[in-house]
Amino acid sequence: MARIVGGIGCSHAPSIAHSYDKKLQKDPMWAPLYDGWAPAKEWLTQLKPDLMVVVYNDHMNRFFFDAYPSFALGAADKYPQADEGWGPRDFPDFPGHAAFSWHLAQSLVEDEFDPTICQEMSVDHGILSILPLLTETHWPAPIVPIAANVIQHPIPTPRRFFRLGEAIRRAIESYPEDMRVLVVSTGGMSHQLHGPRFGFLNPQWDNEFMDRLESDPISLTKLTHAHYMERGGAESVEIVMWLAMRGALGEKVRRVHRHYYAPMLTGYGLVAFEGVNSSDAR
Amino acid sequence: MRLGGPQVAGTTYHGESIAGTVVFTGARSHRGYRINKLAMSLTDPANRDAFRADERAYMAKFGLSEAEMDLVARRDWNGLVDAGGSIYVLLKIAATVGQNLLQIGAQMRGETLEHFMATRPGKQGTAVERKG
């Protein structure tokens, strides 16, 4: 039987990718982020998951508004990176796990989630900006990407993301092979990318979100998208994706690591959890 | 009879106004479709070259109106957002013409890049960091 061994919720951002490619790890602006995420990288290195299920959003790189899926599940053995307009970065394709993906598809549909299933799927900075900070190897385990619509309203409700996480957990726990799975959700914390409110930051809200994600995630599922956009900026509504990871981890979690840093356009946040539920004690 | 769980009233966005904010709704996506489709095409390097070679001829192929083409020609990012552009796709136009997010952000705020950068916490020594 497969099982969940941990969860990560973290920001994703083109700026993180830029800092990595420009080797700004020691730059005074960037060092707090790299140093702050190092304990999560160390934990992940020890944890050695066999598979990473990643809930993220595509930024008009694989998908376009001609046919925009609310949820899209990758079911391939490899996932190349998308050219976002600035040319590709120097990384190999991500390995996938098609057999697990099809199991996940079956289980999600029986659970009344009906994702678009993609046998070809390039992935963008929603995944590629953050993984190089969390591992030395490219890549430490196959990924199963789940892209969500958090761009074109109406977008799925916060509660839907939490329930997606619960459904992901049921799928993992019904997979017949022994497999240790990490569930990752990425999504920017407070930021706004357009208009006179461009550059909006709200570290107080970002930290409140991380507090509540850990101890009272249900309260976050009851907030409206308008509430998220008011408090964090319009584009920060994507933070609702973190609820999928939290939903997958079960009722109680032990926090392994947490870090927050807001120097520029957005709050860079990261939480790492392990489940402490009875079914995890195997 | 409705099946499934109770709906959470008003959970999705219903058009409440948020100061300084344009929410990318279905109506906006419909209105800005041609602009967004043009911008999306620029994820292909060959299309980026074609756009740079003759912007107007390239844009005409996507059916943009004269007014929409003028917005692109002026690099009027607020105007493009108002016309239904999604900022995520508009960024591909920016990338193609050699502008980055910080530059277009400063313009949308009506500030110089230097002034905008000076307002950032990391530049002011007020960056918020919280450990653990």
Interface residues (C-beta under 8 A of the other chain):
Chain A: P14 S15 M29 P32 G36 H59 M60 N61 F64 F65 D66 A82 D83 E84 G85 W86 G87 E112 I151 Q152 H153 P154 I155 T157 P158 R159 Q192 L193 H194 G195 P196 R197 F198 G199 F200 L201 P203 N207 K222 T224 H225 A226 M229 E230 G233 A234 E235 H257 R258 H259 Y260 Y261 A262 P263 M264 L265 G267
Chain B: G4 V8 G10 T11 T12 Y13 H14 E16 I18 A19 G20 T21 V22 V23 F24 T25 G26 S29 Y33 N36 K37 A39 M40 L42 T43 D44 P45 R48 W77 N78 V81 S86 I87 Y88 V89 L91 K92 A94 A95 T96 L101 L102 G105 A106 M108 R109 G110 F116 T119 R120 P121 G122 A127 V128 E129 R130 K131 G132
